[in-house]
Structure formats: C-alpha cells, structure tokens
C-alpha cells in the first residue's frame, strides 16, 4: 500500500471502542470505573431533567459486566435480569472465614 493510500485509509477502532456484538445499541465501557463514572453522570442529568421538566428519561441503575464483549454496560434492570451479564459470587474475606468457623 502506498503512503498516499495509507493516508486516506479509515482508522480501525481499538478493542475498547468497539460496540458489543450482542447489544450494539448500548455504549461499551472499558472498565468498571468508566461505567460507574457514566452512571454518576446519568444520575446527575436525571436530577437536573427532573427539576426542569418534572420527569426524566434517565433510569440507569447500575453497571454490569457483559460476557459477550468483556466490557461493561449500564442497565436499569435488577441484578441477574440482563441476558449476557456476568454474575460473580461474592468473594470471601478473612473476616468471613473467621466468622463462619
């Protein structure tokens, strides 16, 4: 490929920017921190919209890990209700082990 052709070639999106193949309409976040940050902004916008108009369309409740794209999305559904959600068991701490003995 010539230099001129490379200049006009469309840049490929990195893996963290790609859409989820199962839910392409949802925004994919690279890690849990980005998803929590987006959720914080959703809640702030919901509060502002509710104060201005009396109702809101922002109803996102929590972030979840997607098994299809290995990224994170936000949802308005309860835990375990999302189809491709990765549900992990709670990790035991040393205090839990001591209390259970």
Secondary structure as a PSIPRED ss2 file (coil, helix, strand):
# PSIPRED VFORMAT (PSIPRED V4.0)

   1 X C   1.000  0.000  0.000
   2 X C   1.000  0.000  0.000
   3 X H   0.000  1.000  0.000
   4 X H   0.000  1.000  0.000
   5 X H   0.000  1.000  0.000
   6 X H   0.000  1.000  0.000
   7 X H   0.000  1.000  0.000
   8 X H   0.000  1.000  0.000
   9 X C   1.000  0.000  0.000
  10 X C   1.000  0.000  0.000
  11 X C   1.000  0.000  0.000
  12 X C   1.000  0.000  0.000
  13 X C   1.000  0.000  0.000
  14 X C   1.000  0.000  0.000
  15 X H   0.000  1.000  0.000
  16 X H   0.000  1.000  0.000
  17 X H   0.000  1.000  0.000
  18 X C   1.000  0.000  0.000
  19 X C   1.000  0.000  0.000
  20 X C   1.000  0.000  0.000
  21 X C   1.000  0.000  0.000
  22 X C   1.000  0.000  0.000
  23 X C   1.000  0.000  0.000
  24 X C   1.000  0.000  0.000
  25 X C   1.000  0.000  0.000
  26 X C   1.000  0.000  0.000
  27 X C   1.000  0.000  0.000
  28 X C   1.000  0.000  0.000
  29 X E   0.000  0.000  1.000
  30 X C   1.000  0.000  0.000
  31 X C   1.000  0.000  0.000
  32 X H   0.000  1.000  0.000
  33 X H   0.000  1.000  0.000
  34 X H   0.000  1.000  0.000
  35 X H   0.000  1.000  0.000
  36 X H   0.000  1.000  0.000
  37 X H   0.000  1.000  0.000
  38 X H   0.000  1.000  0.000
  39 X H   0.000  1.000  0.000
  40 X H   0.000  1.000  0.000
  41 X H   0.000  1.000  0.000
  42 X H   0.000  1.000  0.000
  43 X H   0.000  1.000  0.000
  44 X H   0.000  1.000  0.000
  45 X H   0.000  1.000  0.000
  46 X H   0.000  1.000  0.000
  47 X H   0.000  1.000  0.000
  48 X H   0.000  1.000  0.000
  49 X H   0.000  1.000  0.000
  50 X H   0.000  1.000  0.000
  51 X H   0.000  1.000  0.000
  52 X H   0.000  1.000  0.000
  53 X H   0.000  1.000  0.000
  54 X C   1.000  0.000  0.000
  55 X C   1.000  0.000  0.000
  56 X C   1.000  0.000  0.000
  57 X C   1.000  0.000  0.000
  58 X C   1.000  0.000  0.000
  59 X C   1.000  0.000  0.000
  60 X C   1.000  0.000  0.000
  61 X C   1.000  0.000  0.000
  62 X E   0.000  0.000  1.000
  63 X E   0.000  0.000  1.000
  64 X E   0.000  0.000  1.000
  65 X E   0.000  0.000  1.000
  66 X E   0.000  0.000  1.000
  67 X C   1.000  0.000  0.000
  68 X C   1.000  0.000  0.000
  69 X C   1.000  0.000  0.000
  70 X C   1.000  0.000  0.000
  71 X C   1.000  0.000  0.000
  72 X E   0.000  0.000  1.000
  73 X E   0.000  0.000  1.000
  74 X E   0.000  0.000  1.000
  75 X E   0.000  0.000  1.000
  76 X C   1.000  0.000  0.000
  77 X C   1.000  0.000  0.000
  78 X C   1.000  0.000  0.000
  79 X C   1.000  0.000  0.000
  80 X C   1.000  0.000  0.000
  81 X C   1.000  0.000  0.000
  82 X C   1.000  0.000  0.000
  83 X C   1.000  0.000  0.000
  84 X C   1.000  0.000  0.000
  85 X E   0.000  0.000  1.000
  86 X C   1.000  0.000  0.000
  87 X C   1.000  0.000  0.000
  88 X C   1.000  0.000  0.000
  89 X C   1.000  0.000  0.000
  90 X C   1.000  0.000  0.000
  91 X C   1.000  0.000  0.000
  92 X C   1.000  0.000  0.000
  93 X C   1.000  0.000  0.000
  94 X H   0.000  1.000  0.000
  95 X H   0.000  1.000  0.000
  96 X H   0.000  1.000  0.000
  97 X H   0.000  1.000  0.000
  98 X H   0.000  1.000  0.000
  99 X H   0.000  1.000  0.000
 100 X H   0.000  1.000  0.000
 101 X C   1.000  0.000  0.000
